[in-house]
């Protein structure tokens, strides 16, 4: 259930309990939590000390959700001030035919099922051209594991999009799809190198970065009960490691609110955090930046903790621009917590998470994932109204205009799920924050109508 207070009321309640808005490091020290057990966590966040699994569970179990959200807002403000990012994007789900039958999923179909579809390349090219003419900066492409499409289909798709709409950044194919591509390309037997070679071919054909889908929850019990047959955590992480080594950024998700426990969610976050530490160490090495071996890379501490700008923001804001090497990329950009939506899945008997659980989970993601630059409130699955609360509880990104989305449909909505840049900007401003349009790599852009350029 979404809370029955408005964003203005939500923020007003906060301001009564703090001395500065937006919060600073000094603000955190003046917090008077309802739950005194949170005081050590407040001190850690104030000082930029990494939280433990026990801290994460306490954040989940405390009745004082206000302090949890305030701390997350403190962290996002340290990183991004009052900026909230959005983009103009378009989603393409090229096929819902899938070899898997995950119990949480209502998207997949078998070949002869009612509603099964597969786009021909001509249709995808048409949609890409429409997106670019409308001023989009990003094309987000994912689909089912189609049993009969050849690897060339995906390479031809990327090349055709690149030729038709050269300015679009193509963010495409979950790690689950990448492993599937390695199988159909005959490279699965080559293990990690086979996956890396598939990614290299996709990159050369036009792939710009990876979305975060398919992570679900990194736990073998949950995997075997809810999505048996899908790749496990190790393989998902392997795909993203390969993408990072090839200089591509990627994103990460967590699907929560089904059969997993809160402890499972915390472990999922810690696993991502450990992989991001390794990616940022590699990133620093490629860019001749010195880090102590095996050190945690914490981006969310107070300003006085950093003698230079926080990593990797100096390159993140300019990656791909003239004079900045492509090796400036290669890490997780964003965590996107995704609530389980029962729809017509085999788990439809479950209620899914409440609005407060969604808010708490996003805030905890911001606090636990101290080395992720961004946290996204994906309005398609959270609703635009819920996303507003999240923007003052740790999120700095609200995603984009989307247009078509077939994976989930909240509250009986249709595949056509679109919002406008004016709606996104209004939603952000109503939270007292500043909307900034970005491209996929979080570079701010300016535009006049459909014409845009890097700021």
C-alpha positions in Angstrom: 0.0 0.0 0.0 1.2 3.5 -0.9 1.4 5.8 2.2 -1.6 8.1 2.6 0.5 11.2 3.1 1.5 13.5 0.3 5.1 14.2 -0.6 4.8 17.7 0.9 3.6 16.2 4.2 6.3 13.6 4.1 9.0 16.2 3.7 7.5 18.6 6.3 7.6 15.8 8.9 11.3 15.4 8.2 12.1 19.1 8.5 10.6 19.2 12.0 13.3 16.7 13.0 16.3 18.2 11.4 18.1 21.5 11.5 19.2 21.7 7.9 17.6 20.8 4.6 18.8 19.2 2.5 20.7 17.2 5.1 24.5 17.6 5.5 26.9 15.7 7.6 26.1 18.1 10.5 22.4 17.2 10.1 23.1 13.5 10.6 24.8 14.2 13.9 21.7 16.1 15.2 19.2 13.4 14.3 17.3 12.1 17.3 16.1 8.7 16.1 12.9 7.2 17.6 14.9 3.9 17.9 18.1 4.4 19.9 19.5 1.2 18.3 20.0 3.2 15.2 22.6 5.6 16.8 25.7 3.5 15.9 24.4 3.3 12.3 23.9 7.1 12.2 27.5 7.5 13.4 28.8 5.1 10.7 26.9 6.9 7.9 28.0 10.3 9.2 31.6 9.2 9.1 31.5 7.3 5.8 32.0 3.8 7.4 30.7 0.8 5.5 27.6 -0.9 7.0 27.6 -4.6 7.9 25.0 -7.2 7.2 23.8 -6.8 10.8 23.4 -3.1 10.2 21.3 -3.8 7.2 19.0 -6.2 9.1 18.6 -3.6 11.8 17.6 -1.0 9.2 14.9 -3.5 8.0 13.6 -4.3 11.4 13.5 -0.9 13.1 10.1 0.7 13.4 11.9 4.1 12.8 11.6 4.2 9.0 11.9 8.0 9.1 15.5 7.9 10.3 16.3 5.2 7.7 14.9 7.4 4.9 16.7 10.5 6.3 20.0 8.7 6.3 19.5 7.5 2.8 18.6 11.1 1.7 21.8 12.3 3.4 23.9 10.0 1.3 22.2 10.8 -2.0 22.6 14.5 -1.2 26.3 14.1 -0.5 26.7 12.5 -4.0 24.3 14.5 -6.1 23.1 17.6 -4.2 19.5 18.3 -5.1 19.8 16.8 -8.6 17.5 14.1 -9.8 18.2 12.5 -13.2 15.8 11.5 -15.9 16.1 10.6 -19.6 14.1 10.3 -22.7 14.2 6.6 -23.6 12.3 3.9 -25.3 11.9 0.2 -24.3 11.7 -2.6 -26.9 10.8 -6.1 -25.8 11.6 -7.9 -29.0 10.0 -11.2 -28.0 8.2 -12.8 -25.1 8.9 -16.3 -26.3 11.2 -17.9 -23.6 12.7 -21.3 -23.0 12.4 -20.7 -19.2 9.2 -20.8 -17.1 10.1 -18.7 -14.0 7.3 -18.8 -11.5 7.5 -15.1 -10.7 7.2 -14.1 -14.4 4.0 -13.3 -16.2 5.8 -12.0 -19.3 7.0 -15.3 -20.9 5.1 -17.3 -23.4 5.8 -20.5 -25.2 5.8 -20.5 -29.0 2.1 -21.5 -29.6 0.7 -19.7 -26.5 -1.9 -16.9 -27.0 -0.1 -13.6 -26.9 3.3 -15.0 -28.0 5.2 -12.6 -30.3 8.5 -11.9 -31.9 9.4 -8.7 -33.7 11.0 -8.8 -37.1 14.1 -6.6 -37.5 12.1 -4.2 -39.6 9.8 -3.4 -36.7 12.7 -2.9 -34.3 14.4 -0.6 -36.8 11.1 1.3 -37.3 10.8 1.8 -33.5 14.4 2.9 -33.2 14.0 5.5 -35.9 10.8 6.8 -34.3 12.6 7.0 -30.9 15.6 9.0 -32.4 13.3 11.4 -34.2 11.4 12.0 -31.0 14.6 13.0 -29.3 15.3 9.9 -27.3 18.9 9.3 -26.2 18.6 5.6 -25.2 17.1 2.4 -26.5 16.5 -0.3 -23.8 16.2 -3.7 -25.3 15.4 -7.0 -23.5 13.4 -10.1 -24.3 12.8 -13.8 -23.5 15.3 -16.6 -24.2 14.0 -17.4 -27.7 14.8 -21.0 -28.5 15.1 -20.7 -32.2 16.6 -17.2 -33.0 20.2 -17.4 -34.1 23.0 -15.2 -32.6 23.1 -13.3 -35.9 19.6 -12.0 -35.3 20.9 -10.0 -32.3 24.1 -8.8 -34.1 22.0 -7.7 -37.1 19.6 -5.9 -34.8 22.3 -3.8 -33.2 24.0 -3.0 -36.6 20.7 -2.0 -38.1 19.8 0.2 -35.2 23.3 1.8 -35.3 22.9 2.6 -39.0 19.3 3.9 -38.6 19.6 5.8 -35.4 23.4 6.4 -34.8 22.9 8.8 -31.8 20.9 6.3 -29.7 22.8 4.6 -26.9 21.8 0.9 -26.9 21.4 -0.5 -23.5 20.4 -4.1 -24.1 20.3 -7.8 -23.1 20.3 -9.0 -19.5 23.1 -11.3 -18.3 20.6 -14.2 -18.7 20.3 -13.3 -22.4 24.1 -13.0 -22.8 24.6 -16.5 -21.4 21.9 -17.8 -23.8 23.7 -16.1 -26.7 26.9 -17.8 -25.7 25.0 -21.2 -25.9 23.4 -20.5 -29.3 26.7 -19.1 -30.7 28.5 -22.4 -29.7 30.8 -20.6 -27.2 29.4 -21.8 -23.8 32.1 -24.5 -23.6 34.6 -21.7 -23.5 33.3 -20.5 -20.2 34.2 -17.0 -19.2 36.2 -16.3 -22.4 33.1 -17.4 -24.5 30.9 -14.9 -22.6 33.5 -12.2 -23.1 33.8 -12.9 -26.8 30.0 -12.7 -27.2 30.0 -9.4 -25.4 32.8 -8.1 -27.6 30.9 -9.0 -30.7 27.8 -7.3 -29.4 29.8 -4.2 -28.4 31.4 -4.0 -31.9 27.9 -4.3 -33.4 26.6 -1.3 -31.4 25.9 -2.4 -27.8 26.7 0.4 -25.4 25.9 -0.9 -21.9 24.1 -3.7 -20.1 20.8 -3.3 -18.1 20.6 -4.9 -14.7 17.8 -7.4 -15.2 18.0 -11.1 -14.4 19.8 -10.7 -11.0 16.5 -11.4 -9.1 17.9 -12.4 -5.6 21.3 -14.1 -5.2 20.3 -17.1 -3.1 20.3 -20.7 -4.2 17.1 -21.6 -2.3 15.2 -18.7 -3.8 16.7 -19.5 -7.2 15.5 -23.1 -7.1 12.0 -22.3 -6.0 11.3 -19.2 -8.1 13.4 -19.3 -11.2 15.1 -22.7 -11.5 16.8 -23.0 -14.9 17.9 -19.4 -14.9 21.6 -18.6 -14.4 22.7 -18.4 -10.8 24.5 -15.5 -9.1 28.0 -16.5 -10.1 27.2 -16.6 -13.8 25.3 -13.3 -13.6 28.2 -11.6 -11.9 30.6 -13.2 -14.4 28.8 -11.6 -17.3 28.9 -8.1 -15.7 32.6 -8.6 -14.9 33.3 -9.4 -18.5 31.4 -6.3 -19.6 33.4 -4.1 -17.2 36.6 -5.5 -18.5 35.6 -4.6 -22.0 35.0 -1.0 -20.9 31.2 -1.1 -20.8 29.2 0.1 -17.8 26.3 -1.9 -16.5 23.5 -1.8 -14.0 22.2 -4.1 -11.3 18.7 -5.0 -10.0 17.2 -6.9 -7.1 13.7 -8.4 -7.4 12.2 -8.5 -3.9 9.0 -9.1 -2.1 8.3 -12.7 -3.2 9.7 -15.8 -1.4 13.1 -14.3 -0.3 13.8 -13.1 3.2 15.1 -9.7 4.2 18.4 -11.3 5.0 18.6 -12.6 1.5 18.2 -9.1 0.2 21.0 -7.8 2.4 23.3 -10.6 1.2 22.4 -9.7 -2.4 23.4 -6.1 -1.8 26.7 -7.2 -0.1 27.5 -9.5 -3.1 27.0 -6.6 -5.5 29.0 -4.3 -3.3 32.0 -6.7 -3.3 31.9 -7.0 -7.1 31.7 -3.3 -7.4 34.8 -2.9 -5.2 36.7 -5.1 -7.6 35.4 -3.2 -10.7 36.4 0.2 -9.2 39.8 -1.1 -8.3 40.2 -2.2 -11.9 38.8 1.1 -13.2 41.3 3.0 -11.0 44.2 0.9 -12.2 43.3 1.5 -15.9 43.2 5.2 -15.2 46.5 5.3 -13.2 44.7 6.2 -9.9 46.2 4.7 -6.8 44.0 2.7 -4.4 45.1 0.5 -1.6 44.8 -3.1 -2.6 41.5 -4.8 -1.3 40.3 -1.5 0.2 36.6 -0.9 0.2 35.8 1.9 -2.2 33.2 4.0 -0.4 31.7 6.9 -2.4 29.2 8.1 0.1 31.3 9.5 3.0 31.4 13.2 4.1 33.1 15.6 1.7 36.2 15.9 4.0 36.9 12.2 3.5 38.0 12.9 -0.1 41.2 14.7 -1.1 40.0 14.7 -4.7 36.5 14.2 -6.2 34.7 11.0 -5.4 35.4 8.1 -7.6 34.4 7.5 -10.4 32.6 10.8 -10.8 35.4 12.8 -12.6 35.2 10.4 -15.5 31.6 9.4 -15.2 30.5 13.0 -16.1 32.7 13.0 -19.2 33.1 9.4 -20.3 33.2 9.2 -24.0 33.9 12.9 -24.5 36.9 14.2 -26.3 40.1 13.6 -24.4 38.6 11.0 -22.0 39.7 7.4 -22.7 37.1 4.7 -23.1 38.8 2.9 -20.2 37.2 5.5 -18.0 34.2 3.1 -18.0 33.7 -0.3 -16.7 31.6 -0.5 -13.5 28.1 -0.7 -12.1 26.4 2.7 -12.5 23.0 2.1 -10.8 21.1 -0.2 -8.5 17.4 -0.6 -9.3 15.3 -2.3 -6.6 12.3 -3.9 -8.3 9.2 -4.9 -6.4 7.7 -8.3 -7.2 4.3 -7.7 -9.0 2.2 -10.9 -8.9 0.3 -10.2 -12.1 -0.8 -13.6 -13.5 2.3 -15.4 -12.6 2.5 -18.8 -10.8 3.2 -16.8 -7.6 0.1 -14.6 -8.0 -1.2 -15.9 -4.6 1.5 -13.7 -2.9 0.6 -10.1 -2.1 3.8 -8.5 -3.2 5.6 -5.8 -1.1 3.8 -2.9 0.5 4.5 0.7 -0.3 6.4 1.1 3.0 8.5 -2.0 2.2 9.3 -0.6 -1.2 10.4 2.7 0.4 12.5 1.0 3.1 14.2 -1.4 0.6 15.2 1.5 -1.7 16.6 3.5 1.3 18.5 0.5 2.6 19.9 -0.1 -0.9 21.3 3.4 -0.9 22.9 2.9 2.5 24.3 -0.5 1.9 25.6 0.0 -1.7 28.0 2.7 -0.7 30.1 2.2 -3.9 27.2 2.6 -6.4 27.0 6.1 -7.8 23.2 6.0 -8.5 20.0 4.5 -7.2 17.0 4.4 -9.4 13.3 4.6 -8.5 11.9 2.8 -11.5 8.5 4.5 -11.8 7.1 1.9 -14.1 7.2 -0.7 -11.3 7.0 1.6 -8.3 4.4 4.1 -9.8 5.3 7.7 -10.3 3.7 8.7 -7.0 5.7 6.1 -5.0 8.9 7.2 -6.9 8.4 10.7 -5.5 8.8 9.5 -1.9 11.8 7.6 -3.0 13.5 10.7 -4.4 13.8 12.0 -0.8 14.7 8.6 0.6 17.9 7.7 -1.4 17.0 7.7 -5.1 18.6 10.2 -7.5 17.2 8.8 -10.7 13.6 8.3 -11.8 14.3 6.6 -15.2 12.6 8.0 -18.4 9.6 8.3 -20.7 9.7 4.5 -21.5 6.7 4.5 -24.0 6.2 0.7 -24.3 6.9 -1.8 -21.5 5.7 -5.4 -21.5 7.5 -7.0 -18.6 5.2 -5.9 -15.9 1.9 -4.0 -15.8 1.0 -2.3 -12.4 -2.6 -2.1 -11.6 -3.9 -3.5 -14.9 -2.1 -1.0 -17.1 -1.4 -2.0 -20.7 1.8 -2.4 -22.7 1.7 1.3 -23.6 3.2 2.8 -20.4 4.4 6.3 -21.2 5.0 9.5 -19.3 6.2 12.8 -20.6 9.3 14.8 -19.6 7.0 17.5 -18.2 5.4 14.9 -15.8 8.8 13.7 -14.7 10.1 17.2 -14.2 7.0 18.2 -12.2 7.2 15.0 -10.0 10.8 15.9 -9.2 10.2 19.6 -8.5 7.2 18.7 -6.2 9.8 17.0 -4.0 11.9 20.2 -3.8 14.6 18.8 -6.1 16.1 19.8 -9.5 15.5 17.7 -12.6 18.5 17.2 -14.9 18.1 15.3 -18.1 20.9 12.8 -18.7 22.1 10.3 -21.3 22.7 6.6 -20.4 26.1 7.4 -18.9 24.7 10.1 -16.6 26.2 12.9 -18.6 23.8 16.0 -18.4 22.4 17.1 -21.7 20.6 20.1 -23.0 17.9 20.1 -25.7 15.7 22.1 -27.9 12.8 19.9 -28.8 14.1 16.7 -30.3 17.6 18.1 -30.8 20.0 17.5 -27.9 23.6 17.7 -27.1 25.9 17.0 -24.2 25.9 19.8 -21.7 
